[in-house]
């Protein structure tokens, strides 16, 4: 869902533990760049999938892929 400019949406609670689901095609040694998706978590009924992505100015290789949880 696109959130237009000027709309104030509260961010995710960073103190809560979230259930993480990694993408199935991630492998150790794979190169990632800003904007690549790592996985997702359930956010709420309005946004059922919150995508977890690489920050825009980061590039690197995956060291280890953690299981869902």
N, C-alpha and C positions, 0 to 999 in steps of 0.2 A: 504494500500500500504506500503511495506517495504522500508525504506530509508536506504541504505547501509552505512557502516562506511566511513567517509571521505567526504560525500556529505553534503554541507552546505545548509540547508533549513531555511528560515526566520521563526521565531516563530509567533504565533498569536499576533495581536495588543492588548495589555492589556488595552489600553485606550478606545477602541471601545466597545459599548454595543452589545452583541451577543444574538440572539434568542436561548433560551435553551429549549430542549425537554427532560423531565425526562423519565426514563424507566417506563413502565406501572405497573411493578410488585413491585415497591418500596413502603414500608409501614413503618409508624412510629414504632419504636422499633426494626426494623430489624437490625441484626448485619452485619456490613460490615468490610472487611479487605482490605489490599493493593491490588490493581489490579482490584477490583470490579468496574463495570461500573455503573455510576450514570445517565448518559443521553448523549445527543449529541447536536451539533450545526452545522449549515451549514458553511463551511469554504470558499471554492472557487470551481471553476469548476473542478479542478484536484482532490481535496479531498472534496467530497460532504458531508461527515459525519466526523466531528471531535469528537471523543469520549472523554467524560469527565469521568475520573476515579479517584478512591481513591489513594492517594499517597502511595508508596510501604511500608512505615514504620508506617502507621496509621491504627488503629483498633478502632471501635466505633459503636454506635447505632444511627440510624436515629431519629432525634427529630421531624422534620417536612418535608414533601415533598411539594415543591412549584410547582404551576401549570406552564405549558409551557408559555414561554414569554421572 
